[in-house]
Amino acid sequence: MKKGFTTVDAYIAAVPPKVRGKLDKLRSAIKASAPRAQESISYGMPYYSHGGRLAYFAAYKNHIGLYVPTPVVEEHQRELKNYETAKATVRFPIDKPLPVALVKKLIKARLRKIEAKKK
């Protein structure tokens, strides 16, 4: 994916049509889970913040990467067993349905971490 986007709309419009719908669903899931989150572009990809780093996402040839700061991915390893993961990364295959409920769960977990730090 080339860089230089200034909006999430522009980023999503630049991906192949078969991926666009999945990114729209991912974006909607993030917004539904964190309605007050600020949306922008950071490091060339869609970024969401809410009093701290909430999540990023990016489209690749074979997967969509969701980047959620640690330790959220590690804490949800059981639910993520069917996906390739790394410390703060989940890779959702392009050829499989996007697990919207799981995405919402991860975003809400990260939001709770951010809120807990404020206290």
Helices and strands as residue ranges (DSSP letters): H 8-13, H 17-33, E 38-42, E 45-49, E 53-59, E 63-67, H 72-75, E 84-86, E 89-93, H 100-118
